[in-house]
Amino acid sequence: MRSNRLELLPAVDVRDGQAVRLVHGESGSETSYGDPMEAALAWQRAGAEWLHLVDLDAAFGTGDNREQIAEVARAMDLRVELSGGIRDDASLSAALATGCARVNLGTAALESPEWVAKVIAEHGDLIAVGLDVRGTTLRGRGWTRDGGDLYETLARLDSEGCSRYVVTDIAKDGTLQGPNLELLRNVCAATEKPVVASGGVSSLDDLRALATLVPEGVEGAIVGKALYAKAFTLEEALEAVSV
Ligand SMILES: O=C(O)c1ccccc1NCC(=O)[C@H](O)[C@H](O)COP(=O)(O)O
C-alpha cells in the first residue's frame, strides 16, 4: 500500500571525491560542499530516511568514486538510493554489494534495454529507472546525449515490470526554480508505478506542492541544492511533508 506521506531523499552528488551541486547537471558547473561522508551523516542525523547518493564521475565517464561511495553507503543506517554510471553487471554488482536499498539506472535504460529488462526481472524493487528529460526527450551519459522519447521508454519499461521511476527535469535541476509539477503529473498519468521527483526544489512550499501529488503517484522528492544553500533545514522539510 502506498504511503500518504511524501518521502524525502536528500542528495549527495560526488565529483572528484567531493560533495557537489551542479546546475542543469552540467559538468564544470560544480559548487563544492566538502566531504560526502560528512554531508551524508549530517542528513542522517537530521532524520533522513533515505539518501540519494550519486557518482557523478561514473555518470560522466570521467572516472569513478566507487570506493568512497561504497564507504558512505555502508556507514548509513538509513536507506540509500545509488545513482550514476550503473550500466553493466560489474557496476550493478558493486552497487548492490554496498547494501543499498535500490539502484537507479539511467543511461543503461536507454542504451542497453535488453540488459535492463533482465536486471529488472532479476532484482525487482531494487531497480529504479531514472528518466532524465529535457522537454520530453530523455538524456543519458551524464545527461549529455539524447536517448529517445520519455513516454515511449516509460511504456516499454512498464511492460518489463520496472517498479519505480526517478523523474528529473534537467532544465530545473540545481536551479532552485521549483519542480516541474506538470511533467510529474503527466508521468504519473502515464504509469501506475511510483515516481520520485528530482530537480529544482527551492522551498518548503515546493515540497508541499509535491506532497499534493502523492495521490497521483509521486512517492518521494530528491532535494539537493536547497538543503546545501540552506533555503530550509531537513528537519523543517520533514515537518512540512508530515501528515
Ligand atoms: O543522478 C544522476 O545519475 C546524474 C547524472 C548526471 C548529472 C546529475 C545527476 N544527478 C543529479 C541529481 O540526482 C540531483 O542530486 C537531484 O536532481 C537534486 O536536484 P536539486 O534539488 O535541484 O539540486
The ligand as an SDF file (V2000), in Angstrom:
LIG
                    3D

 23 23  0  0  0  0  0  0  0  0999 V2000
   21.6650   11.0910  -10.9760 O   0  0  0  0  0  0  0  0  0  0  0  0
   22.4830   11.0610  -11.9210 C   0  0  0  0  0  0  0  0  0  0  0  0
   22.8550    9.9750  -12.4070 O   0  0  0  0  0  0  0  0  0  0  0  0
   23.0430   12.3440  -12.5110 C   0  0  0  0  0  0  0  0  0  0  0  0
   23.8130   12.2770  -13.6510 C   0  0  0  0  0  0  0  0  0  0  0  0
   24.3360   13.4430  -14.1990 C   0  0  0  0  0  0  0  0  0  0  0  0
   24.0950   14.6750  -13.6210 C   0  0  0  0  0  0  0  0  0  0  0  0
   23.3130   14.7490  -12.4680 C   0  0  0  0  0  0  0  0  0  0  0  0
   22.8010   13.5800  -11.9170 C   0  0  0  0  0  0  0  0  0  0  0  0
   22.0260   13.6230  -10.7740 N   0  0  0  0  0  0  0  0  0  0  0  0
   21.7080   14.8200  -10.0960 C   0  0  0  0  0  0  0  0  0  0  0  0
   20.7470   14.5630   -9.0180 C   0  0  0  0  0  0  0  0  0  0  0  0
   20.2310   13.4970   -8.7950 O   0  0  0  0  0  0  0  0  0  0  0  0
   20.4510   15.7430   -8.1250 C   0  0  0  0  0  0  0  0  0  0  0  0
   21.0390   15.4340   -6.8910 O   0  0  0  0  0  0  0  0  0  0  0  0
   18.9910   15.9480   -7.9160 C   0  0  0  0  0  0  0  0  0  0  0  0
   18.3490   16.0720   -9.1380 O   0  0  0  0  0  0  0  0  0  0  0  0
   18.7120   17.1690   -6.9780 C   0  0  0  0  0  0  0  0  0  0  0  0
   18.4890   18.3520   -7.6950 O   0  0  0  0  0  0  0  0  0  0  0  0
   18.3660   19.7810   -6.9590 P   0  0  0  0  0  0  0  0  0  0  0  0
   17.4500   19.6070   -5.7770 O   0  0  0  0  0  0  0  0  0  0  0  0
   17.7790   20.7110   -8.0000 O   0  0  0  0  0  0  0  0  0  0  0  0
   19.7630   20.1770   -6.5550 O   0  0  0  0  0  0  0  0  0  0  0  0
  1  2  2  0
  2  3  1  0
  2  4  1  0
  4  5  1  0
  4  9  2  0
  5  6  2  0
  6  7  1  0
  7  8  2  0
  8  9  1  0
  9 10  1  0
 10 11  1  0
 11 12  1  0
 12 13  2  0
 12 14  1  0
 14 15  1  0
 14 16  1  0
 16 17  1  0
 16 18  1  0
 18 19  1  0
 19 20  1  0
 20 21  2  0
 20 22  1  0
 20 23  1  0
M  END
$$$$
